[in-house]
Amino acid sequence: MFLYRRNNKLREMGLGSARDVSLADARAAAAELRKALQAGLDPLLQRQLSEGVTVTFADCAKRYIDANKAGWRNEKHAAQWERTLEVYAYPVIGELPVADRNNPRKP
């Protein structure tokens, strides 16, 4: 089990079954994951993307709020962001995959 903190939130990531993964392999994998963290990447999100897990607009918006609410004026401001997205955005585009978005800037 690889434990790490991202945006003040404890995350857990499995490295494989103890029967299938040696201690040396687990340590090597953990070292690679630490390098990814230092590069600013979220190892769990990277794994989900590589496994083909669909990341939706709602997933991204919630992660954005979690990552940025510490710098906002107060807790009420964060609650307003969350409520606005819940009422107006999530019902319309919340379940749309981010990877399939239409980019109006593309020619």
PDB file as gemmi writes it, atoms N, CA and C in Angstrom:
CRYST1    1.000    1.000    1.000  90.00  90.00  90.00 P 1                      
ATOM      1  N   MET A   1       0.847  -1.165   0.000  1.00  0.00           N  
ATOM      2  CA  MET A   1       0.000   0.000   0.000  1.00  0.00           C  
ATOM      3  C   MET A   1       0.898   1.235   0.000  1.00  0.00           C  
ATOM      4  N   PHE A   2       0.632   2.129  -0.930  1.00  0.00           N  
ATOM      5  CA  PHE A   2       1.368   3.386  -1.015  1.00  0.00           C  
ATOM      6  C   PHE A   2       0.456   4.484  -0.488  1.00  0.00           C  
ATOM      7  N   LEU A   3       0.875   5.155   0.576  1.00  0.00           N  
ATOM      8  CA  LEU A   3       0.112   6.239   1.179  1.00  0.00           C  
ATOM      9  C   LEU A   3       0.778   7.559   0.828  1.00  0.00           C  
ATOM     10  N   TYR A   4      -0.036   8.525   0.442  1.00  0.00           N  
ATOM     11  CA  TYR A   4       0.505   9.852   0.176  1.00  0.00           C  
ATOM     12  C   TYR A   4      -0.561  10.896   0.443  1.00  0.00           C  
ATOM     13  N   ARG A   5      -0.126  12.115   0.606  1.00  0.00           N  
ATOM     14  CA  ARG A   5      -1.036  13.210   0.865  1.00  0.00           C  
ATOM     15  C   ARG A   5      -1.072  14.110  -0.363  1.00  0.00           C  
ATOM     16  N   ARG A   6      -2.269  14.417  -0.797  1.00  0.00           N  
ATOM     17  CA  ARG A   6      -2.452  15.298  -1.955  1.00  0.00           C  
ATOM     18  C   ARG A   6      -3.544  16.289  -1.592  1.00  0.00           C  
ATOM     19  N   ASN A   7      -3.241  17.578  -1.634  1.00  0.00           N  
ATOM     20  CA  ASN A   7      -4.195  18.625  -1.275  1.00  0.00           C  
ATOM     21  C   ASN A   7      -4.760  18.403   0.122  1.00  0.00           C  
ATOM     22  N   ASN A   8      -3.869  18.087   1.056  1.00  0.00           N  
ATOM     23  CA  ASN A   8      -4.235  17.840   2.456  1.00  0.00           C  
ATOM     24  C   ASN A   8      -5.211  16.695   2.631  1.00  0.00           C  
ATOM     25  N   LYS A   9      -5.213  15.774   1.710  1.00  0.00           N  
ATOM     26  CA  LYS A   9      -6.094  14.616   1.775  1.00  0.00           C  
ATOM     27  C   LYS A   9      -5.232  13.360   1.670  1.00  0.00           C  
ATOM     28  N   LEU A  10      -5.424  12.432   2.608  1.00  0.00           N  
ATOM     29  CA  LEU A  10      -4.663  11.192   2.596  1.00  0.00           C  
ATOM     30  C   LEU A  10      -5.206  10.276   1.506  1.00  0.00           C  
ATOM     31  N   ARG A  11      -4.320   9.788   0.651  1.00  0.00           N  
ATOM     32  CA  ARG A  11      -4.714   8.899  -0.443  1.00  0.00           C  
ATOM     33  C   ARG A  11      -4.022   7.561  -0.253  1.00  0.00           C  
ATOM     34  N   GLU A  12      -4.688   6.488  -0.638  1.00  0.00           N  
ATOM     35  CA  GLU A  12      -4.129   5.142  -0.565  1.00  0.00           C  
ATOM     36  C   GLU A  12      -4.132   4.534  -1.958  1.00  0.00           C  
ATOM     37  N   MET A  13      -3.024   3.901  -2.306  1.00  0.00           N  
ATOM     38  CA  MET A  13      -2.911   3.287  -3.624  1.00  0.00           C  
ATOM     39  C   MET A  13      -2.272   1.916  -3.465  1.00  0.00           C  
ATOM     40  N   GLY A  14      -2.971   0.898  -3.915  1.00  0.00           N  
ATOM     41  CA  GLY A  14      -2.442  -0.455  -3.831  1.00  0.00           C  
ATOM     42  C   GLY A  14      -1.315  -0.676  -4.820  1.00  0.00           C  
ATOM     43  N   LEU A  15      -0.347  -1.475  -4.407  1.00  0.00           N  
ATOM     44  CA  LEU A  15       0.788  -1.789  -5.276  1.00  0.00           C  
ATOM     45  C   LEU A  15       0.718  -3.219  -5.794  1.00  0.00           C  
ATOM     46  N   GLY A  16      -0.306  -3.949  -5.403  1.00  0.00           N  
ATOM     47  CA  GLY A  16      -0.463  -5.333  -5.826  1.00  0.00           C  
ATOM     48  C   GLY A  16      -0.515  -6.260  -4.629  1.00  0.00           C  
ATOM     49  N   SER A  17      -0.900  -7.475  -4.881  1.00  0.00           N  
ATOM     50  CA  SER A  17      -0.997  -8.484  -3.837  1.00  0.00           C  
ATOM     51  C   SER A  17       0.388  -8.823  -3.296  1.00  0.00           C  
ATOM     52  N   ALA A  18       0.475  -9.052  -1.993  1.00  0.00           N  
ATOM     53  CA  ALA A  18       1.755  -9.422  -1.378  1.00  0.00           C  
ATOM     54  C   ALA A  18       2.266 -10.744  -1.935  1.00  0.00           C  
ATOM     55  N   ARG A  19       1.363 -11.586  -2.416  1.00  0.00           N  
ATOM     56  CA  ARG A  19       1.775 -12.856  -3.028  1.00  0.00           C  
ATOM     57  C   ARG A  19       2.393 -12.654  -4.406  1.00  0.00           C  
ATOM     58  N   ASP A  20       1.949 -11.613  -5.096  1.00  0.00           N  
ATOM     59  CA  ASP A  20       2.388 -11.397  -6.474  1.00  0.00           C  
ATOM     60  C   ASP A  20       3.529 -10.391  -6.619  1.00  0.00           C  
ATOM     61  N   VAL A  21       3.680  -9.503  -5.643  1.00  0.00           N  
ATOM     62  CA  VAL A  21       4.669  -8.432  -5.741  1.00  0.00           C  
ATOM     63  C   VAL A  21       5.687  -8.589  -4.617  1.00  0.00           C  
ATOM     64  N   SER A  22       6.947  -8.682  -4.997  1.00  0.00           N  
ATOM     65  CA  SER A  22       7.997  -8.818  -3.977  1.00  0.00           C  
ATOM     66  C   SER A  22       8.197  -7.486  -3.261  1.00  0.00           C  
ATOM     67  N   LEU A  23       8.820  -7.537  -2.115  1.00  0.00           N  
ATOM     68  CA  LEU A  23       9.097  -6.327  -1.353  1.00  0.00           C  
ATOM     69  C   LEU A  23       9.978  -5.372  -2.158  1.00  0.00           C  
ATOM     70  N   ALA A  24      10.958  -5.907  -2.851  1.00  0.00           N  
ATOM     71  CA  ALA A  24      11.851  -5.067  -3.665  1.00  0.00           C  
ATOM     72  C   ALA A  24      11.077  -4.374  -4.784  1.00  0.00           C  
ATOM     73  N   ASP A  25      10.167  -5.115  -5.435  1.00  0.00           N  
ATOM     74  CA  ASP A  25       9.358  -4.520  -6.501  1.00  0.00           C  
ATOM     75  C   ASP A  25       8.423  -3.443  -5.950  1.00  0.00           C  
ATOM     76  N   ALA A  26       7.841  -3.708  -4.777  1.00  0.00           N  
ATOM     77  CA  ALA A  26       6.945  -2.728  -4.153  1.00  0.00           C  
ATOM     78  C   ALA A  26       7.710  -1.456  -3.797  1.00  0.00           C  
ATOM     79  N   ARG A  27       8.914  -1.613  -3.277  1.00  0.00           N  
ATOM     80  CA  ARG A  27       9.729  -0.441  -2.939  1.00  0.00           C  
ATOM     81  C   ARG A  27      10.117   0.341  -4.192  1.00  0.00           C  
ATOM     82  N   ALA A  28      10.428  -0.363  -5.264  1.00  0.00           N  
ATOM     83  CA  ALA A  28      10.773   0.310  -6.523  1.00  0.00           C  
ATOM     84  C   ALA A  28       9.563   1.066  -7.073  1.00  0.00           C  
ATOM     85  N   ALA A  29       8.391   0.441  -6.999  1.00  0.00           N  
ATOM     86  CA  ALA A  29       7.170   1.100  -7.469  1.00  0.00           C  
ATOM     87  C   ALA A  29       6.877   2.336  -6.624  1.00  0.00           C  
ATOM     88  N   ALA A  30       7.053   2.226  -5.309  1.00  0.00           N  
ATOM     89  CA  ALA A  30       6.822   3.368  -4.422  1.00  0.00           C  
ATOM     90  C   ALA A  30       7.789   4.508  -4.737  1.00  0.00           C  
ATOM     91  N   ALA A  31       9.023   4.177  -5.070  1.00  0.00           N  
ATOM     92  CA  ALA A  31      10.006   5.206  -5.428  1.00  0.00           C  
ATOM     93  C   ALA A  31       9.572   5.943  -6.694  1.00  0.00           C  
ATOM     94  N   GLU A  32       9.060   5.207  -7.675  1.00  0.00           N  
ATOM     95  CA  GLU A  32       8.568   5.832  -8.913  1.00  0.00           C  
ATOM     96  C   GLU A  32       7.364   6.732  -8.629  1.00  0.00           C  
ATOM     97  N   LEU A  33       6.485   6.279  -7.750  1.00  0.00           N  
ATOM     98  CA  LEU A  33       5.312   7.081  -7.402  1.00  0.00           C  
ATOM     99  C   LEU A  33       5.719   8.361  -6.674  1.00  0.00           C  
ATOM    100  N   ARG A  34       6.743   8.278  -5.825  1.00  0.00           N  
ATOM    101  CA  ARG A  34       7.232   9.479  -5.145  1.00  0.00           C  
ATOM    102  C   ARG A  34       7.801  10.485  -6.155  1.00  0.00           C  
ATOM    103  N   LYS A  35       8.473   9.970  -7.188  1.00  0.00           N  
ATOM    104  CA  LYS A  35       8.990  10.853  -8.240  1.00  0.00           C  
ATOM    105  C   LYS A  35       7.837  11.551  -8.963  1.00  0.00           C  
ATOM    106  N   ALA A  36       6.770  10.812  -9.230  1.00  0.00           N  
ATOM    107  CA  ALA A  36       5.599  11.401  -9.885  1.00  0.00           C  
ATOM    108  C   ALA A  36       4.988  12.496  -9.008  1.00  0.00           C  
ATOM    109  N   LEU A  37       4.920  12.249  -7.711  1.00  0.00           N  
ATOM    110  CA  LEU A  37       4.397  13.262  -6.787  1.00  0.00           C  
ATOM    111  C   LEU A  37       5.256  14.521  -6.811  1.00  0.00           C  
ATOM    112  N   GLN A  38       6.566  14.345  -6.822  1.00  0.00           N  
ATOM    113  CA  GLN A  38       7.473  15.492  -6.861  1.00  0.00           C  
ATOM    114  C   GLN A  38       7.323  16.272  -8.162  1.00  0.00           C  
ATOM    115  N   ALA A  39       6.919  15.590  -9.221  1.00  0.00           N  
ATOM    116  CA  ALA A  39       6.704  16.252 -10.511  1.00  0.00           C  
ATOM    117  C   ALA A  39       5.331  16.918 -10.587  1.00  0.00           C  
ATOM    118  N   GLY A  40       4.546  16.806  -9.495  1.00  0.00           N  
ATOM    119  CA  GLY A  40       3.239  17.453  -9.459  1.00  0.00           C  
ATOM    120  C   GLY A  40       2.099  16.598  -9.970  1.00  0.00           C  
ATOM    121  N   LEU A  41       2.343  15.323 -10.205  1.00  0.00           N  
ATOM    122  CA  LEU A  41       1.303  14.430 -10.710  1.00  0.00           C  
ATOM    123  C   LEU A  41       0.604  13.717  -9.561  1.00  0.00           C  
ATOM    124  N   ASP A  42      -0.629  13.321  -9.784  1.00  0.00           N  
ATOM    125  CA  ASP A  42      -1.377  12.522  -8.816  1.00  0.00           C  
ATOM    126  C   ASP A  42      -1.298  11.073  -9.288  1.00  0.00           C  
ATOM    127  N   PRO A  43      -0.549  10.214  -8.593  1.00  0.00           N  
ATOM    128  CA  PRO A  43      -0.362   8.836  -9.056  1.00  0.00           C  
ATOM    129  C   PRO A  43      -1.664   8.063  -9.228  1.00  0.00           C  
ATOM    130  N   LEU A  44      -2.622   8.278  -8.347  1.00  0.00           N  
ATOM    131  CA  LEU A  44      -3.891   7.559  -8.446  1.00  0.00           C  
ATOM    132  C   LEU A  44      -4.668   7.992  -9.689  1.00  0.00           C  
ATOM    133  N   LEU A  45      -4.668   9.282  -9.966  1.00  0.00           N  
ATOM    134  CA  LEU A  45      -5.332   9.782 -11.168  1.00  0.00           C  
ATOM    135  C   LEU A  45      -4.628   9.259 -12.414  1.00  0.00           C  
ATOM    136  N   GLN A  46      -3.304   9.227 -12.400  1.00  0.00           N  
ATOM    137  CA  GLN A  46      -2.553   8.705 -13.538  1.00  0.00           C  
ATOM    138  C   GLN A  46      -2.893   7.244 -13.795  1.00  0.00           C  
ATOM    139  N   ARG A  47      -3.029   6.453 -12.726  1.00  0.00           N  
ATOM    140  CA  ARG A  47      -3.387   5.043 -12.885  1.00  0.00           C  
ATOM    141  C   ARG A  47      -4.790   4.915 -13.485  1.00  0.00           C  
ATOM    142  N   GLN A  48      -5.728   5.718 -12.992  1.00  0.00           N  
ATOM    143  CA  GLN A  48      -7.090   5.662 -13.517  1.00  0.00           C  
ATOM    144  C   GLN A  48      -7.114   6.003 -14.997  1.00  0.00           C  
ATOM    145  N   LEU A  49      -6.362   7.017 -15.381  1.00  0.00           N  
ATOM    146  CA  LEU A  49      -6.320   7.405 -16.791  1.00  0.00           C  
ATOM    147  C   LEU A  49      -5.702   6.312 -17.647  1.00  0.00           C  
ATOM    148  N   SER A  50      -4.643   5.680 -17.149  1.00  0.00           N  
ATOM    149  CA  SER A  50      -3.986   4.630 -17.926  1.00  0.00           C  
ATOM    150  C   SER A  50      -4.848   3.378 -18.029  1.00  0.00           C  
ATOM    151  N   GLU A  51      -5.712   3.143 -17.043  1.00  0.00           N  
ATOM    152  CA  GLU A  51      -6.596   1.978 -17.077  1.00  0.00           C  
ATOM    153  C   GLU A  51      -7.866   2.249 -17.868  1.00  0.00           C  
ATOM    154  N   GLY A  52      -8.001   3.463 -18.357  1.00  0.00           N  
ATOM    155  CA  GLY A  52      -9.168   3.785 -19.158  1.00  0.00           C  
ATOM    156  C   GLY A  52     -10.384   4.175 -18.345  1.00  0.00           C  
ATOM    157  N   VAL A  53     -10.191   4.502 -17.074  1.00  0.00           N  
ATOM    158  CA  VAL A  53     -11.305   4.954 -16.252  1.00  0.00           C  
ATOM    159  C   VAL A  53     -11.733   6.321 -16.770  1.00  0.00           C  
ATOM    160  N   THR A  54     -13.014   6.507 -16.959  1.00  0.00           N  
ATOM    161  CA  THR A  54     -13.527   7.754 -17.486  1.00  0.00           C  
ATOM    162  C   THR A  54     -13.534   8.820 -16.400  1.00  0.00           C  
ATOM    163  N   VAL A  55     -12.844   9.911 -16.653  1.00  0.00           N  
ATOM    164  CA  VAL A  55     -12.832  11.045 -15.740  1.00  0.00           C  
ATOM    165  C   VAL A  55     -13.861  12.044 -16.255  1.00  0.00           C  
ATOM    166  N   THR A  56     -14.848  12.346 -15.426  1.00  0.00           N  
ATOM    167  CA  THR A  56     -15.933  13.231 -15.837  1.00  0.00           C  
ATOM    168  C   THR A  56     -15.657  14.673 -15.426  1.00  0.00           C  
ATOM    169  N   PHE A  57     -16.476  15.563 -15.973  1.00  0.00           N  
ATOM    170  CA  PHE A  57     -16.380  16.970 -15.589  1.00  0.00           C  
ATOM    171  C   PHE A  57     -16.590  17.122 -14.088  1.00  0.00           C  
ATOM    172  N   ALA A  58     -17.553  16.400 -13.531  1.00  0.00           N  
ATOM    173  CA  ALA A  58     -17.826  16.489 -12.091  1.00  0.00           C  
ATOM    174  C   ALA A  58     -16.607  16.059 -11.278  1.00  0.00           C  
ATOM    175  N   ASP A  59     -15.930  14.991 -11.701  1.00  0.00           N  
ATOM    176  CA  ASP A  59     -14.710  14.547 -11.009  1.00  0.00           C  
ATOM    177  C   ASP A  59     -13.662  15.659 -10.998  1.00  0.00           C  
ATOM    178  N   CYS A  60     -13.436  16.249 -12.156  1.00  0.00           N  
ATOM    179  CA  CYS A  60     -12.426  17.307 -12.271  1.00  0.00           C  
ATOM    180  C   CYS A  60     -12.807  18.536 -11.449  1.00  0.00           C  
ATOM    181  N   ALA A  61     -14.072  18.907 -11.493  1.00  0.00           N  
ATOM    182  CA  ALA A  61     -14.517  20.084 -10.746  1.00  0.00           C  
ATOM    183  C   ALA A  61     -14.348  19.873  -9.246  1.00  0.00           C  
ATOM    184  N   LYS A  62     -14.692  18.685  -8.763  1.00  0.00           N  
ATOM    185  CA  LYS A  62     -14.543  18.396  -7.329  1.00  0.00           C  
ATOM    186  C   LYS A  62     -13.076  18.414  -6.919  1.00  0.00           C  
ATOM    187  N   ARG A  63     -12.218  17.877  -7.764  1.00  0.00           N  
ATOM    188  CA  ARG A  63     -10.779  17.906  -7.463  1.00  0.00           C  
ATOM    189  C   ARG A  63     -10.247  19.333  -7.479  1.00  0.00           C  
ATOM    190  N   TYR A  64     -10.746  20.145  -8.410  1.00  0.00           N  
ATOM    191  CA  TYR A  64     -10.331  21.549  -8.465  1.00  0.00           C  
ATOM    192  C   TYR A  64     -10.712  22.272  -7.176  1.00  0.00           C  
ATOM    193  N   ILE A  65     -11.937  22.064  -6.734  1.00  0.00           N  
ATOM    194  CA  ILE A  65     -12.393  22.714  -5.502  1.00  0.00           C  
ATOM    195  C   ILE A  65     -11.550  22.257  -4.321  1.00  0.00           C  
ATOM    196  N   ASP A  66     -11.325  20.951  -4.196  1.00  0.00           N  
ATOM    197  CA  ASP A  66     -10.510  20.430  -3.090  1.00  0.00           C  
ATOM    198  C   ASP A  66      -9.098  21.014  -3.106  1.00  0.00           C  
ATOM    199  N   ALA A  67      -8.543  21.171  -4.298  1.00  0.00           N  
ATOM    200  CA  ALA A  67      -7.170  21.662  -4.423  1.00  0.00           C  
ATOM    201  C   ALA A  67      -7.051  23.154  -4.142  1.00  0.00           C  
ATOM    202  N   ASN A  68      -8.120  23.914  -4.367  1.00  0.00           N  
ATOM    203  CA  ASN A  68      -8.015  25.365  -4.283  1.00  0.00           C  
ATOM    204  C   ASN A  68      -8.752  26.015  -3.131  1.00  0.00           C  
ATOM    205  N   LYS A  69      -9.630  25.302  -2.449  1.00  0.00           N  
ATOM    206  CA  LYS A  69     -10.455  25.967  -1.437  1.00  0.00           C  
ATOM    207  C   LYS A  69      -9.657  26.487  -0.244  1.00  0.00           C  
ATOM    208  N   ALA A  70      -8.484  25.944   0.008  1.00  0.00           N  
ATOM    209  CA  ALA A  70      -7.664  26.447   1.115  1.00  0.00           C  
ATOM    210  C   ALA A  70      -7.242  27.899   0.873  1.00  0.00           C  
ATOM    211  N   GLY A  71      -7.113  28.303  -0.370  1.00  0.00           N  
ATOM    212  CA  GLY A  71      -6.704  29.666  -0.690  1.00  0.00           C  
ATOM    213  C   GLY A  71      -7.856  30.639  -0.853  1.00  0.00           C  
ATOM    214  N   TRP A  72      -9.079  30.156  -0.777  1.00  0.00           N  
ATOM    215  CA  TRP A  72     -10.236  31.035  -0.917  1.00  0.00           C  
ATOM    216  C   TRP A  72     -10.509  31.763   0.385  1.00  0.00           C  
ATOM    217  N   ARG A  73     -11.285  32.830   0.299  1.00  0.00           N  
ATOM    218  CA  ARG A  73     -11.516  33.703   1.446  1.00  0.00           C  
ATOM    219  C   ARG A  73     -12.043  32.973   2.673  1.00  0.00           C  
ATOM    220  N   ASN A  74     -13.039  32.131   2.484  1.00  0.00           N  
ATOM    221  CA  ASN A  74     -13.637  31.440   3.627  1.00  0.00           C  
ATOM    222  C   ASN A  74     -14.378  30.195   3.151  1.00  0.00           C  
ATOM    223  N   GLU A  75     -14.895  29.443   4.104  1.00  0.00           N  
ATOM    224  CA  GLU A  75     -15.599  28.196   3.794  1.00  0.00           C  
ATOM    225  C   GLU A  75     -16.884  28.454   3.005  1.00  0.00           C  
ATOM    226  N   LYS A  76     -17.510  29.597   3.245  1.00  0.00           N  
ATOM    227  CA  LYS A  76     -18.744  29.933   2.531  1.00  0.00           C  
ATOM    228  C   LYS A  76     -18.480  30.054   1.030  1.00  0.00           C  
ATOM    229  N   HIS A  77     -17.345  30.624   0.685  1.00  0.00           N  
ATOM    230  CA  HIS A  77     -16.989  30.779  -0.728  1.00  0.00           C  
ATOM    231  C   HIS A  77     -16.878  29.406  -1.404  1.00  0.00           C  
ATOM    232  N   ALA A  78     -16.234  28.460  -0.724  1.00  0.00           N  
ATOM    233  CA  ALA A  78     -16.118  27.099  -1.267  1.00  0.00           C  
ATOM    234  C   ALA A  78     -17.491  26.465  -1.404  1.00  0.00           C  
ATOM    235  N   ALA A  79     -18.353  26.670  -0.419  1.00  0.00           N  
ATOM    236  CA  ALA A  79     -19.706  26.107  -0.475  1.00  0.00           C  
ATOM    237  C   ALA A  79     -20.495  26.698  -1.641  1.00  0.00           C  
ATOM    238  N   GLN A  80     -20.285  27.980  -1.925  1.00  0.00           N  
ATOM    239  CA  GLN A  80     -20.974  28.611  -3.053  1.00  0.00           C  
ATOM    240  C   GLN A  80     -20.525  27.992  -4.376  1.00  0.00           C  
ATOM    241  N   TRP A  81     -19.234  27.748  -4.513  1.00  0.00           N  
ATOM    242  CA  TRP A  81     -18.720  27.091  -5.718  1.00  0.00           C  
ATOM    243  C   TRP A  81     -19.385  25.732  -5.891  1.00  0.00           C  
ATOM    244  N   GLU A  82     -19.358  24.938  -4.824  1.00  0.00           N  
ATOM    245  CA  GLU A  82     -19.916  23.588  -4.891  1.00  0.00           C  
ATOM    246  C   GLU A  82     -21.398  23.624  -5.243  1.00  0.00           C  
ATOM    247  N   ARG A  83     -22.145  24.492  -4.593  1.00  0.00           N  
ATOM    248  CA  ARG A  83     -23.591  24.560  -4.825  1.00  0.00           C  
ATOM    249  C   ARG A  83     -23.903  25.022  -6.248  1.00  0.00           C  
ATOM    250  N   THR A  84     -23.181  26.003  -6.736  1.00  0.00           N  
ATOM    251  CA  THR A  84     -23.414  26.494  -8.101  1.00  0.00           C  
ATOM    252  C   THR A  84     -23.195  25.384  -9.123  1.00  0.00           C  
ATOM    253  N   LEU A  85     -22.122  24.631  -8.963  1.00  0.00           N  
ATOM    254  CA  LEU A  85     -21.858  23.524  -9.882  1.00  0.00           C  
ATOM    255  C   LEU A  85     -22.917  22.436  -9.755  1.00  0.00           C  
ATOM    256  N   GLU A  86     -23.339  22.121  -8.528  1.00  0.00           N  
ATOM    257  CA  GLU A  86     -24.364  21.092  -8.320  1.00  0.00           C  
ATOM    258  C   GLU A  86     -25.681  21.467  -8.985  1.00  0.00           C  
ATOM    259  N   VAL A  87     -26.055  22.739  -8.903  1.00  0.00           N  
ATOM    260  CA  VAL A  87     -27.350  23.177  -9.432  1.00  0.00           C  
ATOM    261  C   VAL A  87     -27.319  23.374 -10.942  1.00  0.00           C  
ATOM    262  N   TYR A  88     -26.267  24.007 -11.459  1.00  0.00           N  
ATOM    263  CA  TYR A  88     -26.267  24.412 -12.861  1.00  0.00           C  
ATOM    264  C   TYR A  88     -25.412  23.546 -13.791  1.00  0.00           C  
ATOM    265  N   ALA A  89     -24.249  23.133 -13.355  1.00  0.00           N  
ATOM    266  CA  ALA A  89     -23.336  22.439 -14.267  1.00  0.00           C  
ATOM    267  C   ALA A  89     -23.495  20.925 -14.252  1.00  0.00           C  
ATOM    268  N   TYR A  90     -23.518  20.319 -13.074  1.00  0.00           N  
ATOM    269  CA  TYR A  90     -23.542  18.854 -13.003  1.00  0.00           C  
ATOM    270  C   TYR A  90     -24.747  18.228 -13.707  1.00  0.00           C  
ATOM    271  N   PRO A  91     -25.954  18.796 -13.574  1.00  0.00           N  
ATOM    272  CA  PRO A  91     -27.081  18.168 -14.281  1.00  0.00           C  
ATOM    273  C   PRO A  91     -26.917  18.168 -15.804  1.00  0.00           C  
ATOM    274  N   VAL A  92     -26.174  19.125 -16.331  1.00  0.00           N  
ATOM    275  CA  VAL A  92     -26.032  19.253 -17.780  1.00  0.00           C  
ATOM    276  C   VAL A  92     -24.766  18.566 -18.291  1.00  0.00           C  
ATOM    277  N   ILE A  93     -23.632  18.843 -17.665  1.00  0.00           N  
ATOM    278  CA  ILE A  93     -22.361  18.326 -18.181  1.00  0.00           C  
ATOM    279  C   ILE A  93     -21.569  17.522 -17.156  1.00  0.00           C  
ATOM    280  N   GLY A  94     -22.129  17.268 -16.001  1.00  0.00           N  
ATOM    281  CA  GLY A  94     -21.405  16.590 -14.928  1.00  0.00           C  
ATOM    282  C   GLY A  94     -20.869  15.227 -15.296  1.00  0.00           C  
ATOM    283  N   GLU A  95     -21.613  14.461 -16.074  1.00  0.00           N  
ATOM    284  CA  GLU A  95     -21.204  13.095 -16.415  1.00  0.00           C  
ATOM    285  C   GLU A  95     -20.477  12.992 -17.755  1.00  0.00           C  
ATOM    286  N   LEU A  96     -20.226  14.117 -18.392  1.00  0.00           N  
ATOM    287  CA  LEU A  96     -19.494  14.082 -19.666  1.00  0.00           C  
ATOM    288  C   LEU A  96     -18.020  13.782 -19.416  1.00  0.00           C  
ATOM    289  N   PRO A  97     -17.439  12.894 -20.208  1.00  0.00           N  
ATOM    290  CA  PRO A  97     -16.010  12.607 -20.062  1.00  0.00           C  
ATOM    291  C   PRO A  97     -15.176  13.817 -20.476  1.00  0.00           C  
ATOM    292  N   VAL A  98     -14.206  14.147 -19.673  1.00  0.00           N  
ATOM    293  CA  VAL A  98     -13.351  15.296 -19.964  1.00  0.00           C  
ATOM    294  C   VAL A  98     -12.528  15.045 -21.223  1.00  0.00           C  
ATOM    295  N   ALA A  99     -12.113  13.820 -21.438  1.00  0.00           N  
ATOM    296  CA  ALA A  99     -11.284  13.495 -22.601  1.00  0.00           C  
ATOM    297  C   ALA A  99     -12.028  13.690 -23.917  1.00  0.00           C  
ATOM    298  N   ASP A 100     -13.356  13.641 -23.892  1.00  0.00           N  
ATOM    299  CA  ASP A 100     -14.140  13.766 -25.120  1.00  0.00           C  
ATOM    300  C   ASP A 100     -14.716  15.160 -25.324  1.00  0.00           C  
ATOM    301  N   ARG A 101     -14.237  16.115 -24.559  1.00  0.00           N  
ATOM    302  CA  ARG A 101     -14.812  17.458 -24.642  1.00  0.00           C  
ATOM    303  C   ARG A 101     -14.541  18.068 -26.014  1.00  0.00           C  
ATOM    304  N   ASN A 102     -15.394  18.959 -26.434  1.00  0.00           N  
ATOM    305  CA  ASN A 102     -15.161  19.723 -27.657  1.00  0.00           C  
ATOM    306  C   ASN A 102     -14.403  20.972 -27.263  1.00  0.00           C  
ATOM    307  N   ASN A 103     -13.287  21.202 -27.888  1.00  0.00           N  
ATOM    308  CA  ASN A 103     -12.475  22.366 -27.576  1.00  0.00           C  
ATOM    309  C   ASN A 103     -12.736  23.427 -28.635  1.00  0.00           C  
ATOM    310  N   PRO A 104     -13.412  24.530 -28.259  1.00  0.00           N  
ATOM    311  CA  PRO A 104     -13.732  25.553 -29.260  1.00  0.00           C  
ATOM    312  C   PRO A 104     -12.501  26.254 -29.824  1.00  0.00           C  
ATOM    313  N   ARG A 105     -11.360  26.090 -29.178  1.00  0.00           N  
ATOM    314  CA  ARG A 105     -10.147  26.735 -29.677  1.00  0.00           C  
ATOM    315  C   ARG A 105      -9.473  25.930 -30.769  1.00  0.00           C  
ATOM    316  N   LYS A 106      -9.866  24.680 -30.928  1.00  0.00           N  
ATOM    317  CA  LYS A 106      -9.264  23.863 -31.990  1.00  0.00           C  
ATOM    318  C   LYS A 106      -9.844  24.272 -33.334  1.00  0.00           C  
ATOM    319  N   PRO A 107      -9.009  24.313 -34.362  1.00  0.00           N  
ATOM    320  CA  PRO A 107      -9.521  24.668 -35.700  1.00  0.00           C  
ATOM    321  C   PRO A 107     -10.345  23.549 -36.294  1.00  0.00           C  
TER     322      PRO A 107                                                      
END                                                                             
